[in-house]
Amino acid sequence: MSNLSKRAEHAVALATAAGERLGLRAEQPRVLHDVFNVLVHLAPHPVVVRVPSLTLVTTGEQAAKQRHELAVTGWLADTGAPVVRPSPLVPREPVECGGRSLTFWEFVTEEPLADGADLAELFVRQAADAAALHRLLADYPGGSELPVLSPLVPATGAALARLRTQDGHGLTEAELQRAEREYAVLETLVRDLTAHFPGARVQTLHGDSPAYNILRTTGGPLFSDFEDVTRGPVEWDLTLAGPQAVEAYERAGGRPVDRALLDVMDGARLLQVVGALALVPQMPEMGPMMAPAIDLWRSRAPLALPQGAP
């Protein structure tokens, strides 16, 4: 495991220690992914440990989110839905180790994309798949226990508050004030979403753009990464997908998407990226990665509720 970041090395140590506590001795642990989370395969076991590496929440808050995630994905897996399952080799519970809260997932082998694959076309097809996922999630029996749009409120508010204490984030004072005003709009919206958008379909959601979070495997596509699972309008799961993907979703789902609500959710997603600037001191390479989205946020009109809304 040469050339690992210090963050990844630490994650491997935590994953292997937590695995051993559960009876999984990893002989050849390897890092599969290293961005917001580090994913560690506890080879030879068919188990992947997700180790949060970039977060602004406490271990307890992280574990509470993970319990929702494990409950939703476990329920989906039990009903035969195409999802990456919680590992059947350990209890469906977060595991605290070294001040982090870890989760354990079934290892799956991804199929490489064919040479010359049309990624835009693939994404459109996956947006259509998200319609089927939403139909399944609408029946999740624990939906009433989930908070509404929790990746935004309070998460983005906490991130913006952290930015207030940091230097070098790249925002002007006017831009930071704009972001704070937009967050206040979101707080109002989340308090009573259907009052502002009476036709909104509020239900259990993946929470983090499911069309981007599909693994292609020999057994078919599997939805993954439900760590932002929440309740809200389906438009939140379609943010920044683009017109073709939204139209494919509508054709597959048989119900129209509220374009006005989608526009608000697009703006909310961009505000979430603005808040994520608070994580750049932990991972400086994120700054350039987020720059195009930050520029898009700057170019948009500020978030506002529909005229005539209460």
Phi and psi in degrees as GROMACS dihedral restraints (atoms count N, CA, C in turn):
[ dihedral_restraints ]
;  ai    aj    ak    al  type     phi  dphi    fc
    3     4     5     6     1   -78.9    20    10
    4     5     6     7     1   161.3    20    10
    6     7     8     9     1    63.3    20    10
    7     8     9    10     1    27.0    20    10
    9    10    11    12     1   -83.5    20    10
   10    11    12    13     1   147.6    20    10
   12    13    14    15     1   -68.7    20    10
   13    14    15    16     1   158.9    20    10
   15    16    17    18     1   -59.9    20    10
   16    17    18    19     1   -35.6    20    10
   18    19    20    21     1   -61.1    20    10
   19    20    21    22     1   -43.7    20    10
   21    22    23    24     1   -68.8    20    10
   22    23    24    25     1   -40.0    20    10
   24    25    26    27     1   -59.7    20    10
   25    26    27    28     1   -43.1    20    10
   27    28    29    30     1   -65.1    20    10
   28    29    30    31     1   -39.8    20    10
   30    31    32    33     1   -63.2    20    10
   31    32    33    34     1   -40.7    20    10
   33    34    35    36     1   -61.9    20    10
   34    35    36    37     1   -42.8    20    10
   36    37    38    39     1   -62.5    20    10
   37    38    39    40     1   -42.3    20    10
   39    40    41    42     1   -66.7    20    10
   40    41    42    43     1   -44.2    20    10
   42    43    44    45     1   -63.2    20    10
   43    44    45    46     1   -43.7    20    10
   45    46    47    48     1   -68.8    20    10
   46    47    48    49     1   -37.5    20    10
   48    49    50    51     1   -65.6    20    10
   49    50    51    52     1   -44.3    20    10
   51    52    53    54     1   -65.8    20    10
   52    53    54    55     1   -38.9    20    10
   54    55    56    57     1   -61.5    20    10
   55    56    57    58     1   -42.8    20    10
   57    58    59    60     1   -62.9    20    10
   58    59    60    61     1   -36.8    20    10
   60    61    62    63     1   -61.5    20    10
   61    62    63    64     1   -26.7    20    10
   63    64    65    66     1   -99.4    20    10
   64    65    66    67     1     9.2    20    10
   66    67    68    69     1    87.3    20    10
   67    68    69    70     1    15.6    20    10
   69    70    71    72     1  -111.3    20    10
   70    71    72    73     1    98.1    20    10
   72    73    74    75     1   -90.3    20    10
   73    74    75    76     1   112.4    20    10
   75    76    77    78     1   -85.7    20    10
   76    77    78    79     1   118.9    20    10
   78    79    80    81     1   -86.7    20    10
   79    80    81    82     1   -30.1    20    10
   81    82    83    84     1  -138.9    20    10
   82    83    84    85     1    63.9    20    10
   84    85    86    87     1   -62.8    20    10
   85    86    87    88     1   141.6    20    10
   87    88    89    90     1  -142.9    20    10
   88    89    90    91     1   146.5    20    10
   90    91    92    93     1   -85.1    20    10
   91    92    93    94     1   126.7    20    10
   93    94    95    96     1   -95.6    20    10
   94    95    96    97     1   -27.5    20    10
   96    97    98    99     1  -158.4    20    10
   97    98    99   100     1   142.3    20    10
   99   100   101   102     1  -146.8    20    10
  100   101   102   103     1    83.5    20    10
  102   103   104   105     1  -135.3    20    10
  103   104   105   106     1  -110.1    20    10
  105   106   107   108     1   -65.6    20    10
  106   107   108   109     1   -37.0    20    10
  108   109   110   111     1  -121.0    20    10
  109   110   111   112     1   156.2    20    10
  111   112   113   114     1  -106.2    20    10
  112   113   114   115     1   125.5    20    10
  114   115   116   117     1  -102.1    20    10
  115   116   117   118     1   123.0    20    10
  117   118   119   120     1  -118.4    20    10
  118   119   120   121     1   120.7    20    10
  120   121   122   123     1   -84.2    20    10
  121   122   123   124     1   120.8    20    10
  123   124   125   126     1   -85.8    20    10
  124   125   126   127     1    58.7    20    10
  126   127   128   129     1   -60.4    20    10
  127   128   129   130     1   139.5    20    10
  129   130   131   132     1   -89.5    20    10
  130   131   132   133     1     4.0    20    10
  132   133   134   135     1   -73.0    20    10
  133   134   135   136     1   146.5    20    10
  135   136   137   138     1   -81.4    20    10
  136   137   138   139     1    56.6    20    10
  138   139   140   141     1  -133.0    20    10
  139   140   141   142     1   135.0    20    10
  141   142   143   144     1  -118.9    20    10
  142   143   144   145     1   131.4    20    10
  144   145   146   147     1  -103.1    20    10
  145   146   147   148     1   127.8    20    10
  147   148   149   150     1   -96.3    20    10
  148   149   150   151     1   120.2    20    10
  150   151   152   153     1  -112.2    20    10
  151   152   153   154     1   109.8    20    10
  153   154   155   156     1   -60.2    20    10
  154   155   156   157     1   128.7    20    10
  156   157   158   159     1  -117.5    20    10
  157   158   159   160     1   -21.0    20    10
  159   160   161   162     1  -130.0    20    10
  160   161   162   163     1   108.6    20    10
  162   163   164   165     1  -156.5    20    10
  163   164   165   166     1   153.7    20    10
  165   166   167   168     1  -110.9    20    10
  166   167   168   169     1     5.4    20    10
  168   169   170   171     1  -103.7    20    10
  169   170   171   172     1   163.7    20    10
  171   172   173   174     1   -75.1    20    10
  172   173   174   175     1   166.5    20    10
  174   175   176   177     1   -60.4    20    10
  175   176   177   178     1   -40.4    20    10
  177   178   179   180     1   -63.3    20    10
  178   179   180   181     1   -42.6    20    10
  180   181   182   183     1   -65.4    20    10
  181   182   183   184     1   -39.7    20    10
  183   184   185   186     1   -61.4    20    10
  184   185   186   187     1   -44.9    20    10
  186   187   188   189     1   -63.2    20    10
  187   188   189   190     1   -37.3    20    10
  189   190   191   192     1   -62.7    20    10
  190   191   192   193     1   -43.4    20    10
  192   193   194   195     1   -61.2    20    10
  193   194   195   196     1   -43.4    20    10
  195   196   197   198     1   -65.6    20    10
  196   197   198   199     1   -33.0    20    10
  198   199   200   201     1   -64.5    20    10
  199   200   201   202     1   -39.9    20    10
  201   202   203   204     1   -61.9    20    10
  202   203   204   205     1   -45.5    20    10
  204   205   206   207     1   -60.7    20    10
  205   206   207   208     1   -47.0    20    10
  207   208   209   210     1   -65.7    20    10
  208   209   210   211     1   -36.3    20    10
  210   211   212   213     1   -65.7    20    10
  211   212   213   214     1   -44.5    20    10
  213   214   215   216     1   -69.2    20    10
  214   215   216   217     1   -49.2    20    10
  216   217   218   219     1   -68.5    20    10
  217   218   219   220     1   -33.8    20    10
  219   220   221   222     1   -63.7    20    10
  220   221   222   223     1   -42.4    20    10
  222   223   224   225     1   -63.9    20    10
  223   224   225   226     1   -44.6    20    10
  225   226   227   228     1   -60.2    20    10
  226   227   228   229     1   -45.6    20    10
  228   229   230   231     1   -61.5    20    10
  229   230   231   232     1   -40.8    20    10
  231   232   233   234     1   -66.0    20    10
  232   233   234   235     1   -25.7    20    10
  234   235   236   237     1   -89.6    20    10
  235   236   237   238     1     1.0    20    10
  237   238   239   240     1    87.7    20    10
  238   239   240   241     1    13.1    20    10
  240   241   242   243     1   -70.5    20    10
  241   242   243   244     1   152.8    20    10
  243   244   245   246     1   -79.4    20    10
  244   245   246   247     1    82.3    20    10
  246   247   248   249     1  -132.8    20    10
  247   248   249   250     1   156.8    20    10
  249   250   251   252     1   -72.4    20    10
  250   251   252   253     1   120.6    20    10
  252   253   254   255     1   -82.4    20    10
  253   254   255   256     1   150.1    20    10
  255   256   257   258     1   -58.3    20    10
  256   257   258   259     1   144.1    20    10
  258   259   260   261     1   -58.4    20    10
  259   260   261   262     1   129.0    20    10
  261   262   263   264     1   -76.8    20    10
  262   263   264   265     1    -4.4    20    10
  264   265   266   267     1   -87.5    20    10
  265   266   267   268     1    -9.1    20    10
  267   268   269   270     1  -137.7    20    10
  268   269   270   271     1   162.3    20    10
  270   271   272   273     1   -61.6    20    10
  271   272   273   274     1   152.0    20    10
  273   274   275   276     1   -81.8    20    10
  274   275   276   277     1    69.3    20    10
  276   277   278   279     1  -143.4    20    10
  277   278   279   280     1   144.8    20    10
  279   280   281   282     1   -62.4    20    10
  280   281   282   283     1   152.2    20    10
  282   283   284   285     1  -121.9    20    10
  283   284   285   286     1   120.2    20    10
  285   286   287   288     1   -84.7    20    10
  286   287   288   289     1   133.2    20    10
  288   289   290   291     1  -153.8    20    10
  289   290   291   292     1   123.9    20    10
  291   292   293   294     1    59.9    20    10
  292   293   294   295     1    34.4    20    10
  294   295   296   297     1    79.1    20    10
  295   296   297   298     1    10.4    20    10
  297   298   299   300     1  -121.1    20    10
  298   299   300   301     1   157.2    20    10
  300   301   302   303     1  -110.6    20    10
  301   302   303   304     1   118.8    20    10
  303   304   305   306     1  -109.6    20    10
  304   305   306   307     1   151.7    20    10
  306   307   308   309     1  -126.8    20    10
  307   308   309   310     1   153.2    20    10
  309   310   311   312     1  -117.5    20    10
  310   311   312   313     1   131.0    20    10
  312   313   314   315     1  -130.9    20    10
  313   314   315   316     1   157.2    20    10
  315   316   317   318     1   -71.1    20    10
  316   317   318   319     1   134.9    20    10
  318   319   320   321     1   -77.4    20    10
  319   320   321   322     1   132.6    20    10
  321   322   323   324     1  -127.7    20    10
  322   323   324   325     1   150.8    20    10
  324   325   326   327     1   -96.1    20    10
  325   326   327   328     1   120.7    20    10
  327   328   329   330     1   -81.1    20    10
  328   329   330   331     1   144.8    20    10
  330   331   332   333     1   -88.0    20    10
  331   332   333   334     1   132.7    20    10
  333   334   335   336     1   -68.4    20    10
  334   335   336   337     1   147.9    20    10
  336   337   338   339     1   -68.9    20    10
  337   338   339   340     1   144.0    20    10
  339   340   341   342     1   -65.8    20    10
  340   341   342   343     1   148.0    20    10
  342   343   344   345     1   -57.0    20    10
  343   344   345   346     1   133.7    20    10
  345   346   347   348     1    77.7    20    10
  346   347   348   349     1    12.6    20    10
  348   349   350   351     1   -60.9    20    10
  349   350   351   352     1   138.7    20    10
  351   352   353   354     1   -82.9    20    10
  352   353   354   355     1   100.8    20    10
  354   355   356   357     1   -66.7    20    10
  355   356   357   358     1   -35.4    20    10
  357   358   359   360     1   -64.5    20    10
  358   359   360   361     1   -42.6    20    10
  360   361   362   363     1   -65.9    20    10
  361   362   363   364     1   -39.9    20    10
  363   364   365   366     1   -61.0    20    10
  364   365   366   367     1   -43.0    20    10
  366   367   368   369     1   -63.7    20    10
  367   368   369   370     1   -39.5    20    10
  369   370   371   372     1   -61.0    20    10
  370   371   372   373     1   -43.3    20    10
  372   373   374   375     1   -63.1    20    10
  373   374   375   376     1   -38.9    20    10
  375   376   377   378     1   -70.6    20    10
  376   377   378   379     1   -29.0    20    10
  378   379   380   381     1   -65.4    20    10
  379   380   381   382     1   -36.2    20    10
  381   382   383   384     1   -64.9    20    10
  382   383   384   385     1   -38.9    20    10
  384   385   386   387     1   -60.4    20    10
  385   386   387   388     1   -32.1    20    10
  387   388   389   390     1   -63.2    20    10
  388   389   390   391     1   -26.9    20    10
  390   391   392   393     1   -63.2    20    10
  391   392   393   394     1   -41.6    20    10
  393   394   395   396     1   -65.1    20    10
  394   395   396   397     1   -39.6    20    10
  396   397   398   399     1   -61.5    20    10
  397   398   399   400     1   -42.3    20    10
  399   400   401   402     1   -63.9    20    10
  400   401   402   403     1   -36.6    20    10
  402   403   404   405     1   -62.7    20    10
  403   404   405   406     1   -39.1    20    10
  405   406   407   408     1   -67.6    20    10
  406   407   408   409     1   -47.2    20    10
  408   409   410   411     1   -65.1    20    10
  409   410   411   412     1   -25.7    20    10
  411   412   413   414     1   -61.8    20    10
  412   413   414   415     1   -22.6    20    10
  414   415   416   417     1   -97.5    20    10
  415   416   417   418     1     5.6    20    10
  417   418   419   420     1   -62.0    20    10
  418   419   420   421     1   122.7    20    10
  420   421   422   423     1   -71.3    20    10
  421   422   423   424     1   -17.9    20    10
  423   424   425   426     1   -99.3    20    10
  424   425   426   427     1    16.4    20    10
  426   427   428   429     1   -59.0    20    10
  427   428   429   430     1   -34.7    20    10
  429   430   431   432     1   -66.0    20    10
  430   431   432   433     1   -16.8    20    10
  432   433   434   435     1   -83.9    20    10
  433   434   435   436     1    -9.7    20    10
  435   436   437   438     1   -88.2    20    10
  436   437   438   439     1   140.4    20    10
  438   439   440   441     1   -71.9    20    10
  439   440   441   442     1   159.8    20    10
  441   442   443   444     1   -86.2    20    10
  442   443   444   445     1   123.5    20    10
  444   445   446   447     1    48.6    20    10
  445   446   447   448     1    48.2    20    10
  447   448   449   450     1   -64.2    20    10
  448   449   450   451     1   -25.0    20    10
  450   451   452   453     1   -64.0    20    10
  451   452   453   454     1   -18.3    20    10
  453   454   455   456     1   -99.6    20    10
  454   455   456   457     1   -50.9    20    10
  456   457   458   459     1  -124.3    20    10
  457   458   459   460     1   114.4    20    10
  459   460   461   462     1   -98.5    20    10
  460   461   462   463     1     4.2    20    10
  462   463   464   465     1   -59.0    20    10
  463   464   465   466     1   -46.2    20    10
  465   466   467   468     1   -68.9    20    10
  466   467   468   469     1   -33.9    20    10
  468   469   470   471     1   -61.7    20    10
  469   470   471   472     1   -41.9    20    10
  471   472   473   474     1   -64.8    20    10
  472   473   474   475     1   -37.8    20    10
  474   475   476   477     1   -66.9    20    10
  475   476   477   478     1   -41.7    20    10
  477   478   479   480     1   -66.1    20    10
  478   479   480   481     1   -36.9    20    10
  480   481   482   483     1   -63.2    20    10
  481   482   483   484     1   -38.3    20    10
  483   484   485   486     1   -64.6    20    10
  484   485   486   487     1   -39.4    20    10
  486   487   488   489     1   -58.3    20    10
  487   488   489   490     1   -34.6    20    10
  489   490   491   492     1   -58.9    20    10
  490   491   492   493     1   -24.9    20    10
  492   493   494   495     1   -96.9    20    10
  493   494   495   496     1    -0.9    20    10
  495   496   497   498     1  -111.2    20    10
  496   497   498   499     1   153.1    20    10
  498   499   500   501     1  -107.4    20    10
  499   500   501   502     1   158.9    20    10
  501   502   503   504     1    74.3    20    10
  502   503   504   505     1    21.3    20    10
  504   505   506   507     1   -81.3    20    10
  505   506   507   508     1   -11.4    20    10
  507   508   509   510     1    91.6    20    10
  508   509   510   511     1    -1.4    20    10
  510   511   512   513     1   -98.5    20    10
  511   512   513   514     1   143.5    20    10
  513   514   515   516     1   -77.9    20    10
  514   515   516   517     1   167.1    20    10
  516   517   518   519     1   -61.5    20    10
  517   518   519   520     1   -38.7    20    10
  519   520   521   522     1   -64.4    20    10
  520   521   522   523     1   -38.5    20    10
  522   523   524   525     1   -68.4    20    10
  523   524   525   526     1   -39.1    20    10
  525   526   527   528     1   -66.3    20    10
  526   527   528   529     1   -38.8    20    10
  528   529   530   531     1   -65.1    20    10
  529   530   531   532     1   -39.6    20    10
  531   532   533   534     1   -59.7    20    10
  532   533   534   535     1   -45.6    20    10
  534   535   536   537     1   -59.8    20    10
  535   536   537   538     1   -41.0    20    10
  537   538   539   540     1   -66.8    20    10
  538   539   540   541     1   -37.5    20    10
  540   541   542   543     1   -65.9    20    10
  541   542   543   544     1   -40.8    20    10
  543   544   545   546     1   -63.9    20    10
  544   545   546   547     1   -38.3    20    10
  546   547   548   549     1   -63.5    20    10
  547   548   549   550     1   -37.7    20    10
  549   550   551   552     1   -61.4    20    10
  550   551   552   553     1   -37.2    20    10
  552   553   554   555     1   -61.1    20    10
  553   554   555   556     1   -44.5    20    10
  555   556   557   558     1   -64.3    20    10
  556   557   558   559     1   -38.6    20    10
  558   559   560   561     1   -59.0    20    10
  559   560   561   562     1   -43.1    20    10
  561   562   563   564     1   -64.0    20    10
  562   563   564   565     1   -42.9    20    10
  564   565   566   567     1   -63.2    20    10
  565   566   567   568     1   -45.8    20    10
  567   568   569   570     1   -66.8    20    10
  568   569   570   571     1   -31.5    20    10
  570   571   572   573     1   -59.3    20    10
  571   572   573   574     1   -34.3    20    10
  573   574   575   576     1  -156.8    20    10
  574   575   576   577     1    76.0    20    10
  576   577   578   579     1   -62.2    20    10
  577   578   579   580     1   -41.7    20    10
  579   580   581   582     1   -72.5    20    10
  580   581   582   583     1   -16.7    20    10
  582   583   584   585     1   -69.3    20    10
  583   584   585   586     1   -30.8    20    10
  585   586   587   588     1   -92.7    20    10
  586   587   588   589     1   -29.4    20    10
  588   589   590   591     1  -133.4    20    10
  589   590   591   592     1    83.2    20    10
  591   592   593   594     1   -58.9    20    10
  592   593   594   595     1   -25.5    20    10
  594   595   596   597     1   -90.4    20    10
  595   596   597   598     1     6.1    20    10
  597   598   599   600     1   -63.7    20    10
  598   599   600   601     1   138.9    20    10
  600   601   602   603     1   -94.7    20    10
  601   602   603   604     1    94.5    20    10
  603   604   605   606     1   -89.6    20    10
  604   605   606   607     1   121.0    20    10
  606   607   608   609     1  -157.5    20    10
  607   608   609   610     1  -179.6    20    10
  609   610   611   612     1   -68.2    20    10
  610   611   612   613     1   136.1    20    10
  612   613   614   615     1  -126.9    20    10
  613   614   615   616     1   159.5    20    10
  615   616   617   618     1   -62.1    20    10
  616   617   618   619     1   -46.9    20    10
  618   619   620   621     1    99.8    20    10
  619   620   621   622     1   -15.6    20    10
  621   622   623   624     1  -143.7    20    10
  622   623   624   625     1    61.7    20    10
  624   625   626   627     1    50.9    20    10
  625   626   627   628     1    75.1    20    10
  627   628   629   630     1   -57.5    20    10
  628   629   630   631     1   -29.8    20    10
  630   631   632   633     1   -64.1    20    10
  631   632   633   634     1   -21.5    20    10
  633   634   635   636     1   -88.3    20    10
  634   635   636   637     1   -12.1    20    10
  636   637   638   639     1  -117.3    20    10
  637   638   639   640     1    53.9    20    10
  639   640   641   642     1  -119.1    20    10
  640   641   642   643     1   129.4    20    10
  642   643   644   645     1   -97.1    20    10
  643   644   645   646     1   131.8    20    10
  645   646   647   648     1   -90.3    20    10
  646   647   648   649     1   118.3    20    10
  648   649   650   651     1  -125.4    20    10
  649   650   651   652     1   170.0    20    10
  651   652   653   654     1   -62.3    20    10
  652   653   654   655     1   -27.1    20    10
  654   655   656   657     1   -90.0    20    10
  655   656   657   658     1     3.4    20    10
  657   658   659   660     1   116.5    20    10
  658   659   660   661     1   176.0    20    10
  660   661   662   663     1   -73.1    20    10
  661   662   663   664     1   142.1    20    10
  663   664   665   666     1  -128.2    20    10
  664   665   666   667     1   129.4    20    10
  666   667   668   669     1   -73.6    20    10
  667   668   669   670     1   143.7    20    10
  669   670   671   672     1  -140.8    20    10
  670   671   672   673     1   175.5    20    10
  672   673   674   675     1    56.7    20    10
  673   674   675   676     1    68.0    20    10
  675   676   677   678     1   -94.5    20    10
  676   677   678   679     1    24.9    20    10
  678   679   680   681     1   -66.6    20    10
  679   680   681   682     1   -17.9    20    10
  681   682   683   684     1  -102.6    20    10
  682   683   684   685     1    22.5    20    10
  684   685   686   687     1   -52.0    20    10
  685   686   687   688     1   138.0    20    10
  687   688   689   690     1  -158.9    20    10
  688   689   690   691     1  -178.9    20    10
  690   691   692   693     1  -113.2    20    10
  691   692   693   694     1   142.7    20    10
  693   694   695   696     1   170.2    20    10
  694   695   696   697     1  -169.7    20    10
  696   697   698   699     1   -78.9    20    10
  697   698   699   700     1   147.5    20    10
  699   700   701   702     1   -59.0    20    10
  700   701   702   703     1   -23.3    20    10
  702   703   704   705     1   -60.5    20    10
  703   704   705   706     1   -27.8    20    10
  705   706   707   708     1   -62.0    20    10
  706   707   708   709     1   -34.7    20    10
  708   709   710   711     1   -79.2    20    10
  709   710   711   712     1    -3.7    20    10
  711   712   713   714     1  -113.5    20    10
  712   713   714   715     1    12.4    20    10
  714   715   716   717     1   -61.3    20    10
  715   716   717   718     1   137.2    20    10
  717   718   719   720     1    58.1    20    10
  718   719   720   721     1    22.3    20    10
  720   721   722   723     1   -76.9    20    10
  721   722   723   724     1   -28.1    20    10
  723   724   725   726     1    96.1    20    10
  724   725   726   727     1   155.7    20    10
  726   727   728   729     1   -58.2    20    10
  727   728   729   730     1   -42.1    20    10
  729   730   731   732     1   -64.5    20    10
  730   731   732   733     1   -41.6    20    10
  732   733   734   735     1   -66.2    20    10
  733   734   735   736     1   -40.3    20    10
  735   736   737   738     1   -64.6    20    10
  736   737   738   739     1   -41.2    20    10
  738   739   740   741     1   -64.9    20    10
  739   740   741   742     1   -38.0    20    10
  741   742   743   744     1   -64.8    20    10
  742   743   744   745     1   -39.0    20    10
  744   745   746   747     1   -61.1    20    10
  745   746   747   748     1   -45.2    20    10
  747   748   749   750     1   -63.4    20    10
  748   749   750   751     1   -42.8    20    10
  750   751   752   753     1   -63.0    20    10
  751   752   753   754     1   -39.3    20    10
  753   754   755   756     1   -76.1    20    10
  754   755   756   757     1   -32.0    20    10
  756   757   758   759     1   -92.7    20    10
  757   758   759   760     1   -21.6    20    10
  759   760   761   762     1    77.0    20    10
  760   761   762   763     1     6.9    20    10
  762   763   764   765     1  -132.3    20    10
  763   764   765   766     1   143.5    20    10
  765   766   767   768     1   -73.7    20    10
  766   767   768   769     1   152.1    20    10
  768   769   770   771     1   -93.5    20    10
  769   770   771   772     1   136.6    20    10
  771   772   773   774     1   -76.0    20    10
  772   773   774   775     1   106.7    20    10
  774   775   776   777     1   -65.1    20    10
  775   776   777   778     1   -35.2    20    10
  777   778   779   780     1   -66.7    20    10
  778   779   780   781     1   -42.4    20    10
  780   781   782   783     1   -68.0    20    10
  781   782   783   784     1   -38.7    20    10
  783   784   785   786     1   -60.7    20    10
  784   785   786   787     1   -39.5    20    10
  786   787   788   789     1   -63.4    20    10
  787   788   789   790     1   -41.0    20    10
  789   790   791   792     1   -64.5    20    10
  790   791   792   793     1   -41.7    20    10
  792   793   794   795     1   -67.0    20    10
  793   794   795   796     1   -35.3    20    10
  795   796   797   798     1   -59.0    20    10
  796   797   798   799     1   -46.5    20    10
  798   799   800   801     1   -63.2    20    10
  799   800   801   802     1   -37.5    20    10
  801   802   803   804     1   -65.3    20    10
  802   803   804   805     1   -39.0    20    10
  804   805   806   807     1   -63.8    20    10
  805   806   807   808     1   -41.0    20    10
  807   808   809   810     1   -66.8    20    10
  808   809   810   811     1   -35.9    20    10
  810   811   812   813     1   -65.3    20    10
  811   812   813   814     1   -35.7    20    10
  813   814   815   816     1   -59.5    20    10
  814   815   816   817     1   -40.0    20    10
  816   817   818   819     1   -65.3    20    10
  817   818   819   820     1   -40.8    20    10
  819   820   821   822     1   -56.9    20    10
  820   821   822   823     1   -46.1    20    10
  822   823   824   825     1   -60.9    20    10
  823   824   825   826     1   -33.6    20    10
  825   826   827   828     1   -65.9    20    10
  826   827   828   829     1   -11.5    20    10
  828   829   830   831     1   -58.6    20    10
  829   830   831   832     1   -22.8    20    10
  831   832   833   834     1   -65.2    20    10
  832   833   834   835     1   -17.9    20    10
  834   835   836   837     1   -89.3    20    10
  835   836   837   838     1   -10.7    20    10
  837   838   839   840     1   -59.4    20    10
  838   839   840   841     1   -37.4    20    10
  840   841   842   843     1   -58.1    20    10
  841   842   843   844     1   -28.3    20    10
  843   844   845   846     1   -80.0    20    10
  844   845   846   847     1   -26.0    20    10
  846   847   848   849     1  -147.1    20    10
  847   848   849   850     1    83.8    20    10
  849   850   851   852     1   -57.2    20    10
  850   851   852   853     1   -29.9    20    10
  852   853   854   855     1   -66.9    20    10
  853   854   855   856     1   -12.9    20    10
  855   856   857   858     1   -66.9    20    10
  856   857   858   859     1   -30.3    20    10
  858   859   860   861     1   -53.4    20    10
  859   860   861   862     1   -57.4    20    10
  861   862   863   864     1   -62.2    20    10
  862   863   864   865     1   -32.3    20    10
  864   865   866   867     1   -63.3    20    10
  865   866   867   868     1   -36.4    20    10
  867   868   869   870     1   -88.3    20    10
  868   869   870   871     1   -10.9    20    10
  870   871   872   873     1   -54.4    20    10
  871   872   873   874     1   -45.2    20    10
  873   874   875   876     1   -60.9    20    10
  874   875   876   877     1   -39.0    20    10
  876   877   878   879     1   -68.4    20    10
  877   878   879   880     1   -37.7    20    10
  879   880   881   882     1   -63.8    20    10
  880   881   882   883     1   -42.1    20    10
  882   883   884   885     1   -63.1    20    10
  883   884   885   886     1   -38.0    20    10
  885   886   887   888     1   -64.7    20    10
  886   887   888   889     1   -40.9    20    10
  888   889   890   891     1   -59.8    20    10
  889   890   891   892     1   -43.6    20    10
  891   892   893   894     1   -61.4    20    10
  892   893   894   895     1   -33.7    20    10
  894   895   896   897     1   -80.2    20    10
  895   896   897   898     1   -15.2    20    10
  897   898   899   900     1   -85.0    20    10
  898   899   900   901     1   156.5    20    10
  900   901   902   903     1   -67.0    20    10
  901   902   903   904     1   146.3    20    10
  903   904   905   906     1   -58.4    20    10
  904   905   906   907     1   149.5    20    10
  906   907   908   909     1   -58.2    20    10
  907   908   909   910     1   139.4    20    10
  909   910   911   912     1  -151.6    20    10
  910   911   912   913     1   152.0    20    10
  912   913   914   915     1   -76.3    20    10
  913   914   915   916     1   156.3    20    10
  915   916   917   918     1   -57.8    20    10
  916   917   918   919     1   144.2    20    10
  918   919   920   921     1   -62.4    20    10
  919   920   921   922     1   138.3    20    10
  921   922   923   924     1    88.4    20    10
  922   923   924   925     1    -4.8    20    10
  924   925   926   927     1   -71.7    20    10
  925   926   927   928     1   151.9    20    10
